[in-house]
Amino acid sequence: MRQQDLVELVIRFTDSFNSDRPDALDTMLAFFAENAIYDQFDGKRREGRAQIRTAFEPQFNGVFGKVRFKTEDVFADADAGKAVVRWHCAITKGTKTTGFRGLDVLQVSGGKITHKFTYAKTDTPLEQA
């Protein structure tokens, strides 16, 4: 994979979280390899698309409110198939908007994300935002 292709994949992946389309969850999941690993910022580990789907369903179903991610920086090493994306997450629930920053460390192989490690700069669990 070329450097620019990896950067574009990471940006498209991050942007996939911002869709209000009914198939948004499936669109986001399509970026993952079938046996991908997702290490959440709360320390939980999900293995495989089915478990990853379960982890993200509340977010895509609006349980936390309207969640939007803005890509701030992408650092990519195409030869290693690794990227780091720094983002800002804004959550609007009712009339209140809160937010926090974080990053994902992504391992990509064959054009699919095989590992996603999320780190967040927040002391408020998503459920309380």
C-alpha positions in Angstrom: 0.0 0.0 0.0 1.3 3.4 -0.9 1.7 6.1 1.8 -1.1 8.3 0.4 -3.4 5.3 0.1 -2.8 4.5 3.8 -3.5 8.1 4.8 -6.7 8.2 2.8 -7.9 4.9 4.2 -7.4 6.2 7.8 -9.2 9.4 7.0 -12.1 7.6 5.3 -12.3 5.2 8.3 -12.4 8.0 10.8 -15.0 9.8 8.7 -17.2 6.7 8.5 -18.1 7.3 12.2 -19.8 10.6 11.2 -22.6 9.2 9.0 -26.2 9.2 9.9 -27.1 6.6 7.2 -28.9 3.4 8.3 -25.9 1.3 7.0 -23.2 3.5 8.7 -22.2 0.7 11.2 -21.8 -1.8 8.3 -19.8 0.8 6.3 -17.4 1.4 9.3 -17.1 -2.4 9.9 -16.1 -3.0 6.3 -12.8 -1.3 7.1 -11.9 -4.2 9.5 -10.4 -7.6 8.6 -12.8 -10.4 9.6 -10.4 -11.4 12.5 -9.5 -7.8 13.5 -8.7 -6.9 17.1 -10.0 -3.7 18.8 -8.5 -2.6 22.1 -10.9 0.0 23.5 -9.9 3.1 25.5 -11.5 1.5 28.6 -9.2 -1.5 28.4 -11.7 -4.0 26.9 -10.6 -6.1 24.0 -12.8 -7.2 21.1 -11.8 -9.8 18.7 -13.5 -10.3 15.3 -16.0 -8.2 13.4 -19.0 -9.6 15.5 -17.5 -8.4 18.8 -16.4 -5.1 17.2 -20.0 -4.6 16.0 -21.3 -5.2 19.5 -18.8 -2.6 20.9 -19.9 0.1 18.4 -23.7 -0.6 18.2 -24.6 1.8 21.0 -22.6 4.6 19.4 -24.2 4.1 16.0 -27.6 3.7 17.5 -27.4 7.1 19.2 -27.3 5.9 22.7 -24.6 8.5 23.6 -26.1 11.2 21.4 -24.7 12.5 18.2 -21.0 11.5 18.0 -18.7 13.2 15.5 -15.0 12.7 14.9 -12.7 15.2 13.3 -9.4 14.0 12.1 -6.6 16.3 13.3 -3.4 14.5 12.3 -2.4 11.3 10.6 1.0 9.8 10.9 1.5 6.8 8.6 4.3 4.3 7.7 3.1 2.5 4.6 6.0 0.0 4.7 5.0 -1.1 8.2 1.3 -0.8 7.5 0.8 1.3 10.6 -0.8 4.6 11.2 -1.7 6.9 14.1 -4.7 9.2 13.7 -5.3 12.0 16.2 -8.9 13.1 16.4 -11.3 15.2 18.3 -14.6 13.6 19.4 -17.7 15.9 19.9 -20.8 14.5 21.5 -24.1 16.3 21.4 -26.9 15.1 23.6 -29.9 17.3 23.8 -28.6 20.8 23.9 -25.3 19.9 25.6 -22.1 19.3 23.6 -19.0 17.8 25.2 -15.8 16.5 23.7 -12.5 15.0 24.1 -9.3 14.1 22.2 -7.9 10.8 21.4 -6.0 8.7 19.0 -6.1 5.4 17.2 -3.1 3.3 16.4 -4.0 1.2 13.4 -2.3 -1.8 11.8 -3.4 -2.3 8.2 -2.8 -5.4 6.0 -4.3 -6.1 2.6 -6.2 -2.8 2.8 -8.1 -3.8 6.0 -7.6 -2.8 9.6 -6.2 -5.8 11.6 -5.7 -4.0 14.9 -7.2 -0.8 16.3 -5.8 0.5 19.6 -7.8 3.5 21.0 -6.4 6.0 23.5 -8.6 8.8 24.8 -7.8 12.0 26.8 -10.9 12.0 29.0 -12.0 11.1 32.5 -15.6 10.9 31.6 -16.8 7.5 30.3 -18.7 7.8 27.0 -21.9 6.7 28.6 -21.9 9.8 30.8 -21.0 12.4 28.2 
